[in-house]
Amino acid sequence: LNFSTTDLQTRIGVGANKWSGRKSVSVIRANDISTIAISLPMVSSFILPVAAGAAVGTAAGRGLEYASSLGNLWYTDNGTVEAYRLNTATGAVLSSFDLTGTDPRDITWDGTNLWVVGDTLNEVYRLNTLGTILSSFDTPSTSPRGITYLNNYLYLSDANTDQIYRLNTIGTNLAQFATPAATPEGLTNNGIDLFSGDANDIIYKLNTAGTILASYTSPL
């Protein structure tokens, strides 16, 4: 999906609903979420990679991150237990690496390295783009879900404690605050504020102190 206007290029995430009966593109921007109706047939979409021999559409996707400096999507799947680097236009797998033992959830990018949060061992892993683990540390909680890198800190959401933790890059818990609702899932940012999704399909815009700035019903 390509957007020519400056406004749309400031998006922090784009989701395309490919289910029959709904043809729309949901654009999450810094200040709002806009759903743009599509009157023409879907131009393109791609199927996420699955394990060898598995049925198409059975991917167990968990994390998604756009690495702007690389121009690629990074995607984690805890069915194949892999991280994939995908072409944003075609979905072609450009590279991948094994994450066995991590039970990968979310993934984020700090401009140089990747960070993956794992659920089983409650660990955060720093990896290079070849999949080499450079360092790791224990999470301050027992059911980590979302992770995002913002202004030299890692923000981590947990579905058991219903907290978002601000960590330095060696894992020290510097601050924490309650999530707006129970069972937080994905976590991302727009360079200033945080966006946290929950199991009730609500997306919350928060400042880094946890104040709710806005909330939206998930468009997908």
Helices and strands as residue ranges (DSSP letters): H 6-9, E 13-17, E 24-28, E 33-37, E 61-67, E 72-77, E 82-86, E 93-98, E 104-109, E 114-118, E 123-127, E 133-138, E 144-150, E 153-158, E 163-167, E 173-178, E 184-189, E 194-198, E 202-206, E 212-217
